Amino acid sequence: MKIFIIILCGLISFTSISQTTVSGIISNNTIWTLNNSPYIITGNTLIMSGFELEVQNGVEVLFDGNYSINVYGRITCNGTENSKIKLKSFYTLICLCS
């Protein structure tokens, strides 16, 4: 039983390291990388005018509710045919971008 608990704790800590929560205002140039993916949208998000969000190939963006990303600046998605950017809610795929 102790071994199971240790393994479970290890999996939980690994999962929490490899995700990034996002909400609010993006007011500087930002890059979403595969290493910090998935990006979990936990509230409405705004990219301010004059700033850029770059989403690198392979990144997964999960919407944890009925939230939006409003872009007044610029968003660049750098997906490829073999490494698409995935936008989805926790339950439904919204878009595969390449």
C-alpha positions in Angstrom: 0.0 0.0 0.0 2.8 2.4 0.8 4.4 1.9 -2.6 1.1 2.8 -4.3 0.8 6.0 -2.4 4.4 7.0 -3.2 3.8 6.3 -6.9 0.5 8.2 -6.9 2.2 11.2 -5.2 5.0 11.1 -7.8 2.5 11.2 -10.7 0.5 14.1 -9.1 3.7 16.2 -8.6 4.9 15.4 -12.2 1.5 16.4 -13.6 1.5 19.7 -11.8 4.9 20.6 -13.1 4.0 20.3 -16.7 1.0 22.6 -16.9 0.5 26.4 -16.8 -2.7 28.2 -15.8 -3.6 31.4 -17.6 -6.2 34.1 -17.1 -6.3 37.9 -17.1 -4.2 40.4 -19.1 -1.2 39.5 -21.2 0.7 42.8 -21.3 4.1 41.7 -22.4 5.4 39.6 -25.3 4.8 36.0 -24.3 5.7 32.6 -25.7 3.8 29.4 -24.9 6.2 26.5 -25.2 5.6 22.8 -25.4 7.6 22.3 -22.2 5.0 24.3 -20.2 2.0 22.8 -22.0 -0.8 22.3 -21.5 -1.9 25.9 -20.9 -5.1 25.8 -18.9 -7.4 28.9 -19.5 -9.0 29.4 -16.0 -10.6 32.8 -16.8 -11.1 35.3 -19.7 -7.8 36.3 -21.1 -6.8 39.5 -23.0 -3.8 40.1 -25.2 -3.2 43.9 -24.9 -2.6 46.1 -28.0 1.1 46.3 -28.9 1.9 42.8 -27.4 2.2 39.4 -29.0 1.4 35.9 -27.8 3.4 33.2 -29.7 2.1 29.7 -29.4 4.7 27.1 -30.4 4.1 23.8 -32.2 2.7 21.0 -30.2 1.2 23.2 -27.5 -2.2 22.2 -26.0 -4.6 24.9 -24.8 -7.4 23.7 -22.5 -10.4 25.9 -21.6 -11.6 25.1 -18.1 -15.0 26.7 -18.6 -16.7 29.1 -20.9 -13.8 31.5 -21.2 -12.3 33.4 -24.2 -9.0 34.8 -25.4 -9.5 38.3 -26.7 -6.8 39.6 -29.0 -6.2 43.3 -29.3 -2.5 42.8 -30.0 -1.2 39.8 -32.0 -1.3 36.1 -31.7 1.1 33.9 -33.8 0.5 30.1 -33.9 3.5 28.1 -35.2 1.9 24.6 -35.5 3.1 22.2 -38.2 1.4 19.4 -40.0 3.1 16.9 -37.7 3.0 18.9 -34.5 -0.4 20.7 -34.4 -1.5 23.2 -31.7 -4.6 21.8 -30.0 -7.3 24.1 -28.6 -10.0 22.3 -26.7 -12.3 22.4 -23.6 -11.7 19.6 -21.1 -14.5 17.7 -22.9 -14.5 18.8 -26.6 -11.8 19.5 -29.3 -12.2 23.0 -30.5 -9.5 23.3 -33.1 -6.3 21.7 -34.5 -4.1 24.5 -35.8 -1.1 23.9 -38.1 
